[in-house]
């Protein structure tokens, strides 16, 4: 399933923590306004270090942009990245544990991601 492998690779390479994933999804939901780092610290009840590291990684990954005054907003560098973020958001909404395991599991275990697509009988 090529799309699944692509999405798994995207999640693993762009989100070093669940904080980063939650942050980009928040910025995406509120794409109509810029956010200062301090506002994000308050909104997430997180430390400056967590928000700063997450934003730096998202910026490097082409998912956010920084304005002249230092405020950040959601801004994927390409349509492909926008599509992958959308697919990630959908998967996270339906299978959050699978996405979390994919982010935090060492060694790139794709089986956790594949579990998100497994059909189960109830």
C-alpha positions as CSV (number, residue, x, y, z in Angstrom):
1,X,0.0,0.0,0.0
2,X,2.2,2.9,-1.3
3,X,0.1,5.7,0.2
4,X,0.3,4.2,3.6
5,X,4.1,3.9,3.4
6,X,4.3,7.5,2.2
7,X,2.1,8.7,5.1
8,X,4.1,6.7,7.6
9,X,7.3,8.2,6.4
10,X,5.9,11.6,6.5
11,X,4.7,11.2,10.1
12,X,7.9,9.8,11.3
13,X,10.1,12.4,9.6
14,X,8.0,15.5,10.4
15,X,6.8,14.9,13.9
16,X,9.5,14.2,16.5
17,X,6.9,14.3,19.2
18,X,3.1,14.2,19.7
19,X,3.5,17.9,20.8
20,X,4.6,18.8,17.3
21,X,1.7,17.0,15.7
22,X,-0.8,18.6,18.1
23,X,0.8,22.0,17.4
24,X,0.6,21.8,13.6
25,X,-3.0,20.6,13.8
26,X,-3.8,23.5,16.1
27,X,-2.2,26.0,13.7
28,X,-4.0,24.4,10.8
29,X,-7.4,24.7,12.5
30,X,-6.6,28.3,13.2
31,X,-4.8,29.2,10.0
32,X,-6.6,32.5,9.7
33,X,-4.4,34.1,12.4
34,X,-0.7,34.2,13.4
35,X,0.4,33.0,16.8
36,X,3.3,34.2,19.0
37,X,5.4,31.6,20.7
38,X,4.1,32.9,24.1
39,X,0.5,32.5,23.0
40,X,1.2,28.9,22.0
41,X,2.9,28.2,25.4
42,X,-0.3,29.4,27.1
43,X,-2.7,27.6,24.7
44,X,-0.8,24.3,25.1
45,X,0.2,24.8,28.8
46,X,3.7,23.8,27.6
47,X,7.2,25.0,28.2
48,X,9.0,27.5,25.9
49,X,11.4,24.7,25.2
50,X,8.7,22.3,24.0
51,X,7.0,24.9,21.8
52,X,10.3,26.2,20.5
53,X,11.7,22.8,19.5
54,X,8.4,21.8,18.0
55,X,8.1,25.0,15.9
56,X,11.8,24.8,14.8
57,X,11.2,21.2,13.5
58,X,7.9,22.2,11.8
59,X,9.6,25.2,10.2
60,X,12.5,22.9,9.0
61,X,9.9,20.5,7.6
62,X,8.1,23.2,5.6
63,X,4.9,23.1,7.6
64,X,4.8,26.5,9.2
65,X,6.0,30.0,8.3
66,X,7.4,32.7,10.5
67,X,6.3,36.3,9.9
68,X,8.5,39.4,10.2
69,X,7.4,39.9,13.8
70,X,8.2,36.3,14.7
71,X,4.7,35.1,14.8
72,X,4.0,31.7,13.2
73,X,1.2,30.4,11.2
74,X,0.4,27.2,9.3
75,X,1.9,27.3,5.9
76,X,2.8,24.1,4.1
77,X,5.5,24.6,1.5
78,X,3.6,22.5,-1.1
79,X,0.3,21.0,-2.0
80,X,1.8,17.6,-1.3
81,X,2.6,18.6,2.3
82,X,-0.9,20.0,2.7
83,X,-2.3,16.7,1.5
84,X,-0.1,14.7,3.9
85,X,-1.0,16.9,6.9
86,X,-4.7,16.5,6.0
87,X,-4.3,12.7,5.8
88,X,-2.4,12.7,9.1
89,X,-5.2,14.7,10.7
90,X,-7.8,12.3,9.4
91,X,-5.8,9.3,10.6
92,X,-5.1,10.9,14.0
93,X,-8.8,11.7,14.5
94,X,-9.8,8.0,13.8
95,X,-6.8,6.2,15.2
96,X,-4.9,8.4,17.6
97,X,-3.0,5.6,19.4
98,X,-1.7,4.2,16.1
99,X,-0.3,7.6,15.1
100,X,1.2,8.2,18.6
101,X,2.9,4.8,18.5
102,X,4.3,5.6,15.1
103,X,5.8,8.9,16.4
104,X,7.3,7.5,19.5
105,X,8.3,3.9,18.6
106,X,12.0,3.4,18.0
107,X,13.4,1.8,14.9
108,X,10.7,2.7,12.4
109,X,8.3,-0.1,13.2
110,X,5.7,0.2,10.4
111,X,3.5,-2.4,11.9
112,X,2.0,0.1,14.3
113,X,1.0,2.2,11.3
114,X,-0.4,-0.7,9.4
115,X,-2.6,-1.5,12.4
116,X,-4.4,1.7,11.7
117,X,-5.7,0.3,8.4
118,X,-6.6,-3.2,9.7
119,X,-10.2,-4.0,9.4
120,X,-11.5,-5.7,12.5
121,X,-14.7,-7.7,13.1
122,X,-16.6,-6.8,16.2
